[in-house]
């Protein structure tokens, strides 16, 4: 198993043992713990967390707010020893804060708590926090710029942090919160995604979308002239009757990947981040990969998307200022799905993709020949 990274690297968040403005193409990460099998990678504004199959946590990059749970910045993935002995099953990153869900469904949080985004009362806790275990049940978690949302084992949504634009969904009178508070939704929620200033949720039972927060760019699928901010969750039927694989959000755009293979996007498109030439506000658009290809995995950064097709090709669209699309372009934006050149990885199979603000990770594995012997392709 190999890890590759590219894009913004000003804080060493790519794990390549150096800092730079950008890394222009997928580059192999020298991961010291080579026997580890990767379960998940989470990308923040300038830091990265890595979770292996055994529940061990690693991190690298920006650490000014202790978001690595370490004492300093590190430019290669290092074991997060302050959290050793804890078996994590899920991780997430905000801009400069982090969290992990344990195997007993409790939440650890660390990093910046400047707006209460860790769920720690500001009168009792500092703005920069070392890891602390909360008495909060969590199954899924998502972090935005300055707010956090979790789904507990009952399918309830709980939020904390900055809510000036309604992204907490707690009503117009609650513009901030430093304790996890239940969002009033009368449905069991299965998926959650935090954007810059909005939140979207999906109920698999109802086959319905719930939205709240900033709607300036149509990311909530409501009339932008009438509804610039939504402070209470609104239920929206987008005529989807399939199961959902992933619900993802960038700063101001949303992607919904369905079990039947269809991919729908909406929201801001100034950088082509929803994969269309035209700017379409408040409307769901279906994205198709060229040649009738089907999607195998997808990841969304702040204003870009990377996508793996079932034929082992990589596609990208959106913002490309830091070469976060893995390709050289004349403009800083690519408005439709475009293939990323990957000759460097040979015939290795791509197994997973991850994206953050402006950086990405790709996991590959060696192929096997007809005699079940591993081919050396890297």
Number of C-alpha atoms within 10 A of each C-alpha: 15 20 21 21 27 29 30 27 26 17 21 25 35 33 28 23 15 15 18 14 13 19 21 18 20 24 19 21 20 15 16 11 12 11 9 14 14 19 16 20 26 22 29 28 23 26 33 30 27 23 24 19 14 14 21 21 27 22 28 31 31 24 23 16 21 21 34 31 25 21 13 15 20 22 21 22 25 19 19 17 13 14 18 13 10 17 19 25 22 23 25 24 30 30 21 26 32 30 29 28 25 20 14 12 19 17 24 23 26 24 26 25 25 20 20 24 32 36 21 24 17 16 8 7 11 14 18 18 20 18 20 14 14 14 10 15 18 25 22 23 25 24 30 30 23 25 32 31 30 26 23 20 15 13 18 19 27 23 29 28 29 24 26 17 21 27 35 34 28 24 17 15 10 14 17 20 23 21 17 22 17 17 18 14 16 8 18 18 24 21 24 25 25 30 27 22 25 31 31 24 23 24 19 17 11 13 17 18 23 20 26 26 30 26 28 20 22 25 32 32 20 21 15 17 9 8 15 17 21 22 23 20 23 16 18 15 11 12 9 11 13 14 15 21 15 19 22 23 30 28 22 26 26 27 27 19 21 18 11 12 16 15 21 19 24 28 28 24 25 18 21 24 33 34 27 22 14 12 18 17 20 19 18 19 16 15 17 17 18 13 6 8 14 18 22 18 19 23 24 29 26 24 26 31 29 27 25 24 19 13 12 15 17 25 22 27 27 29 25 26 16 20 23 34 32 26 20 16 12 7 10 17 20 23 22 21 23 19 20 19 15 16 9 13 19 11 17 22 17 24 15 21 24 22 27 30 23 27 30 29 26 24 23 19 18 19 14 12 9 6 6 8 10 12 12 11 13 14
